[in-house]
Amino acid sequence: MTRSVLDSSAILAFFQKEHGWENVREALPDGIVSSLILAEVLTRLTLGGGAPSQVIAAWDDLQLVVEPFDDSRARVAGLIVGKTRPFGLSLADRACLGLALELGLPAITADRAWQDVKLGVDVVLIR
């Protein structure tokens, strides 16, 4: 699979072995995430009952490239809210899409609403 930016919904589907998780597994060796996605995934896994040491170990096993959610990326995520709000996208969703837009890479997600967002990002659904 080619390089791509992964959304938290896709990563969580992988961890929980939900429908489409195999598609995420194929994308992992070349996957990139925003540091905001890292925080969201760790939050959800911890709230789901994972011990911090297990959550960190599971994340580290993915070996994803983590890009910082810096000033310029925060600006993009904030400014695309007008195009994403009708679809209910979160800040982390916008961080993912903004990073994909910046890098010119597809974004992988389990969230079907992303198909309707018109940002010029190729959205790949895992299911």
N, C-alpha and C positions, 0 to 999 in steps of 0.2 A: 504494500500500500504506500502511497505517497505521503509526504509530510502533511500533517493536518493539526488543527487546533481542536482540543477536546473540551467539551462542556461537562460540567459536574453531573448532569443527568446521565450522560454516557458512561462516565467513570463509575458512578454508583450502580448503574445497571450491570456493569462488569463485576463489581464486588458482590452484588446480590444475585448474580447468575440469572438475571431477568431476561426475558425475550430480547434477542439482539445482542446479548453480551459477547457472542463470538465475533461479531463485527468490530466491536471495540478492541478485543484481543488482537486482531489483525493490525489495528491502527497504533497500538501502544509503542512498538519499537521506534516509530518516527513521530510520536506525539509531542505536542507542545501545549502548555497550559499557562494561563495567567496566574499569578500568585493569589489573586482573589479566588480563583477556582480551587486552588490548594486549600485555602482557608475554609471554603464552603464544604468541600469533601471531608476534611478532617472534622469539621463541626458535626456534620450529619452522621459520620461513622461513630463519633464519640457519643452523641445523643442517642444513637441506636444501641448503645451498650458496650461499645468497644473500649477496652483498656487503652490508655494513651500509648503505652509501649507497643501494643499490637497494632494500633492504628498507624503509628509512625512506621513500623516495620512493613505493613501492607503497602503504604504509600511508597516507601523507598524501593520496594520490589518492582514498582511500575517503571522506574527509571525514566520518567518524563522530564523533558526540558521545562523548567519553570521560568517564565519571563516576569520581570517585576511589573507591578501595577504602579507605574510612576506618574509623574505630573502630566505628561503629554497623553498617556493612555487614559488617565482619569478624565481628562478634558474630552476626549473622544467619547468615552462611555457616557459622560454627562450630556454631551451635545446630541447624541443620537436618540435620546429618550423620546423625542417627538415622533420618530419613525417606529419605535418599538412599543411605546406605551399602549396603543390599541390592542396589542397582542399579549399584554400582561408580562412582558419580560422583566426580569430582575436586574439589579446592578451587576451581579455576577454574569448573567446572560449577556448583558451589554459589553462587559469586559471581554468576554470570549469572542463575541462578534467583532468588536473593535480590533482585537489582536489579529483575528483572521483577516480583517480588511487591511490592516497595516502590512501584514506579511504576505498578502496575496495568496492565502491558503484556504482550503475548505475548512468549514467548522462542522464537527461531528457532534450530534445531539440526539436525544430521545424525544425532544419536545417538538411536536408537529407544528406548533404555532410559528416556529421559526421559518417555515416554508413560505409564509406570506409576507415576511419582512423584506422590504426592497432596499438593500444596502449595497448590492453588488458582491455579496459573499455567496459562494457556493455552499449551500447547506446540505449535509449528508445525514439522513436519518438512519438510525441503527435498526429500526423496525418499522 
